[in-house]
Amino acid sequence: MKDITHRSGFITIIGNPNVGKSTLMNALMGLDLSIITHKAQTTRHRILGIVNGEDYQIVLSDTPGIIKPAYEMQNSMMNFVKEALDDADILIYMISIGETKIKDESLFKKIQNSKLPVVVLINKIDTSNQDEVESSLKHWEELIPKASIYSISALTGFFIPELLNILKGLLPEGPEYFPKDQITDKPERFFVNEAIRSQILEHYTKEIPYSVEVETEEFFEDEKIIRIRSVILVERESQKGILIGHKGKKLKTVGTGARKSLQAFFGKKIHLETYVKVSKNWRSNIQQLKRFGY
């Protein structure tokens, strides 16, 4: 029997906020691992998504969008990006159609001078036309001449199967880093927190979604049901009132949406209890941030 060459490696996905990095990772994995909303800065942590085949393992790093940090939590978010760059075997730089520059010039120079295989993905071409796509391809070919550049739509799946094959071919030879049945490095509670935070991003505006952190205090799994208790932390008392809403209606909407999402994710009935607490200025408190994994 002929030996099968095994390929394995880390692929880091970076780009400005709201370019569709999480949508891309979900599309490549064929399941909804990272939360997706229309708001920028949805991704706060580095999330690994593991794609396994008989002769390959792709470890995708979904990172926060590139921003200029305004407070301590955002500094931690940008550190996740730098760590992912250091680990990468392949680098994906993702942009939306029509984008012409990156927000961090020093990081962009690293991409231009990288000795790693660099793949530039021009996303959201389903919202554009052929002339704009061709113009964008030419623009990025001039900026990063050593990169392989492709136009895609992560949302509709256009060019995703072809991209997966291209990425397989770029992987270095080597054994897998994770067991073949593992799909992420994050524990169950992380995805509970993300499901609740996703609902908050969807249903609230202004500063509320960005002032919130979720902590799951209890996670008990039986054969047919998972019982969960989670606390939503806000920075100010006024935010607590807005989050709960009149007679608790807004918080109930968040809980119902999160429960449905988690039932689909875990494939079991979910009993979810949510509470709101005030933790003043947690986004700038280094000890609190460490506790939340930043």
C-alpha positions in Angstrom: 0.0 0.0 0.0 1.3 3.4 -1.0 2.3 5.8 1.9 0.2 8.9 2.3 2.1 12.1 2.8 0.5 14.1 5.7 0.4 17.9 5.7 -0.4 20.0 8.7 -0.1 23.7 9.7 -1.4 26.9 11.2 -3.2 29.4 8.9 -3.7 32.8 10.4 -6.5 35.0 9.1 -6.1 38.8 9.7 -7.7 41.9 8.4 -9.6 45.1 9.3 -12.8 44.8 11.3 -15.9 43.5 9.6 -14.2 42.0 6.5 -15.8 38.5 7.2 -12.9 36.6 8.8 -15.3 34.6 11.0 -17.6 33.9 8.0 -14.6 32.6 6.1 -13.5 30.3 8.9 -17.0 28.9 9.3 -17.3 28.4 5.6 -14.0 26.5 5.4 -15.0 24.3 8.4 -18.5 23.7 7.2 -20.0 24.7 10.6 -20.7 27.8 12.6 -17.9 28.0 15.1 -17.2 31.8 15.3 -20.0 34.2 16.0 -21.0 36.5 13.1 -22.8 39.9 13.3 -22.9 43.0 11.2 -21.0 45.0 13.9 -17.3 45.6 13.9 -15.1 44.0 16.7 -17.3 41.0 17.0 -14.3 38.7 17.5 -12.4 39.5 20.7 -10.2 36.4 21.1 -8.1 34.2 18.9 -10.2 31.2 18.1 -8.7 28.1 16.5 -10.8 26.1 14.0 -9.5 22.7 13.0 -10.2 21.2 9.6 -9.3 17.5 9.3 -8.9 15.2 6.4 -7.3 11.8 5.9 -3.9 13.3 4.8 -4.1 16.8 6.2 -4.9 19.0 9.2 -5.6 22.8 8.8 -5.5 24.8 12.0 -7.3 28.1 11.3 -6.7 31.1 13.5 -9.6 33.6 13.5 -8.3 36.9 15.0 -9.8 40.2 16.1 -10.0 42.9 13.5 -7.0 45.2 13.3 -7.7 48.5 15.2 -5.8 51.2 17.0 -6.3 50.2 20.7 -8.3 52.7 22.8 -8.2 50.8 26.1 -6.5 47.8 27.8 -8.9 45.1 26.4 -8.2 46.3 22.8 -4.4 46.1 23.5 -5.0 42.4 24.5 -7.0 41.9 21.3 -4.1 43.2 19.2 -1.7 41.0 21.1 -3.8 38.0 19.9 -3.2 39.1 16.3 0.6 39.3 16.9 0.7 35.9 18.5 -1.2 34.4 15.6 1.3 35.9 13.2 4.2 34.4 15.1 2.6 30.9 14.9 1.6 31.0 11.3 2.8 28.6 8.5 0.5 30.4 6.0 -0.9 33.9 6.3 -4.3 35.0 4.9 -4.8 38.7 4.6 -8.5 39.4 4.1 -10.1 42.6 2.8 -13.6 43.6 1.6 -14.1 44.6 -2.0 -13.3 48.3 -2.4 -10.8 48.4 0.6 -7.5 50.0 -0.4 -5.4 50.1 2.9 -4.8 48.5 6.3 -5.2 50.4 9.6 -1.8 49.4 10.9 1.1 50.3 8.6 3.8 48.5 10.5 1.7 45.3 10.3 1.1 45.8 6.6 4.9 46.0 6.0 5.3 42.7 7.9 2.8 41.2 5.4 4.6 42.6 2.4 8.0 41.3 3.6 6.8 38.0 5.0 8.7 34.9 4.0 5.5 32.8 4.6 3.1 32.0 1.8 0.7 34.9 1.8 -2.8 34.6 0.4 -4.8 37.8 -0.1 -8.6 37.3 -0.2 -10.9 40.0 -1.6 -14.2 39.2 0.1 -17.8 40.2 -0.5 -17.6 40.2 -4.2 -21.3 39.2 -4.3 -22.0 42.9 -3.4 -19.9 44.2 -6.3 -19.4 44.0 -10.1 -16.8 42.5 -12.5 -15.1 45.9 -13.2 -14.6 46.6 -9.4 -13.3 43.1 -8.8 -10.7 43.4 -11.6 -9.7 46.9 -10.3 -9.3 45.6 -6.8 -7.2 42.5 -7.9 -4.9 44.8 -9.8 -4.5 47.2 -6.8 -3.5 44.4 -4.4 -1.2 42.7 -6.9 0.8 45.9 -7.0 0.8 46.3 -3.2 1.7 42.7 -2.4 3.3 41.3 -5.6 4.5 38.0 -3.9 1.0 37.1 -2.6 -1.5 34.8 -4.2 -4.7 36.9 -4.7 -8.2 35.6 -5.1 -11.7 37.1 -5.1 -14.3 35.2 -2.9 -17.6 35.4 -1.2 -17.4 33.7 2.1 -21.1 34.3 2.7 -22.3 32.6 -0.5 -19.5 30.0 -0.6 -18.1 31.3 -3.9 -14.5 29.9 -4.4 -14.5 28.3 -0.9 -14.0 24.7 -2.1 -11.2 25.8 -4.5 -9.6 27.9 -1.7 -9.6 24.9 0.6 -7.7 22.9 -2.0 -5.2 25.7 -2.5 -4.6 25.9 1.3 -4.1 22.2 1.5 -1.4 22.4 -1.1 0.5 25.2 0.8 0.6 23.2 4.1 4.0 21.9 5.2 4.5 18.2 5.6 4.1 17.0 9.2 1.8 15.2 11.7 -1.4 16.7 13.1 -1.2 19.0 16.1 -4.6 18.0 17.5 -6.6 14.8 17.7 -8.5 14.2 14.5 -11.9 14.5 16.2 -11.1 17.9 17.7 -12.6 21.0 16.0 -11.4 23.8 18.3 -9.1 24.7 21.2 -11.9 26.5 23.1 -14.0 24.8 25.9 -17.8 24.6 25.9 -18.2 27.5 28.2 -16.5 29.8 25.7 -19.1 29.1 23.1 -21.9 29.7 25.6 -20.4 33.1 26.3 -20.1 33.8 22.6 -23.7 32.8 21.9 -25.0 35.2 24.5 -22.6 38.0 23.4 -23.8 37.5 19.8 -27.4 38.1 20.8 -26.3 41.3 22.7 -24.5 42.5 19.6 -27.6 41.9 17.5 -30.2 43.5 19.8 -28.4 46.5 21.4 -26.8 49.6 19.9 -24.2 52.3 20.9 -21.8 51.3 23.7 -23.7 48.4 25.2 -22.3 45.5 23.1 -18.8 46.8 23.6 -19.1 47.2 27.4 -20.3 43.7 28.0 -18.5 40.5 29.0 -20.1 37.1 29.6 -18.9 34.6 32.2 -20.5 31.1 32.4 -20.5 30.1 36.1 -22.2 26.7 35.7 -22.3 24.1 32.9 -23.9 20.8 33.8 -24.4 18.2 31.0 -26.8 15.3 31.2 -27.6 12.8 28.5 -30.5 14.9 27.1 -30.1 18.4 28.5 -27.4 21.0 29.4 -28.1 23.3 32.3 -26.2 26.6 32.1 -26.0 29.7 34.4 -24.2 32.7 32.9 -23.5 36.2 34.2 -23.4 39.2 31.9 -21.1 41.9 33.2 -21.5 45.6 32.3 -19.4 48.6 33.3 -22.1 50.9 34.7 -25.4 50.7 36.6 -27.2 52.5 33.7 -26.1 49.8 31.3 -27.5 47.1 33.5 -31.0 48.7 33.3 -30.8 49.0 29.5 -29.6 45.4 29.1 -32.4 44.0 31.3 -35.1 46.3 29.7 -38.7 46.9 31.0 -39.8 44.0 33.1 -36.8 42.0 31.9 -38.1 41.7 28.3 -34.9 42.6 26.5 -32.8 40.2 28.6 -35.4 37.4 27.9 -35.0 38.0 24.2 -31.2 37.6 24.5 -31.6 34.4 26.5 -34.2 32.9 24.1 -31.9 33.6 21.1 -28.8 32.2 22.8 -30.7 29.1 23.9 -31.8 28.3 20.4 -28.3 28.9 19.0 -26.8 26.7 21.7 -29.3 23.9 21.1 -28.2 23.8 17.4 -24.5 24.0 18.4 -24.6 21.2 21.1 -27.4 19.1 19.6 -29.2 19.0 23.0 -31.9 20.7 24.9 -30.6 23.8 26.8 -31.8 25.3 30.0 -30.1 28.7 30.3 -30.3 31.2 33.1 -28.8 34.7 32.6 -28.1 37.4 35.2 -26.6 40.9 34.9 -24.0 42.4 37.2 -21.9 45.6 37.3 -18.1 45.4 37.2 -16.9 48.9 36.9 -14.4 49.7 34.1 -13.6 46.0 33.6 -12.2 46.7 30.1 -9.3 48.7 31.6 -8.8 46.4 34.6 -5.8 44.1 33.9 -6.7 41.6 36.6 -10.3 41.3 35.3 -9.1 41.0 31.7 -6.8 38.1 32.7 -9.7 36.4 34.4 -11.7 36.6 31.1 -8.8 35.2 29.1 -7.4 38.5 27.6 
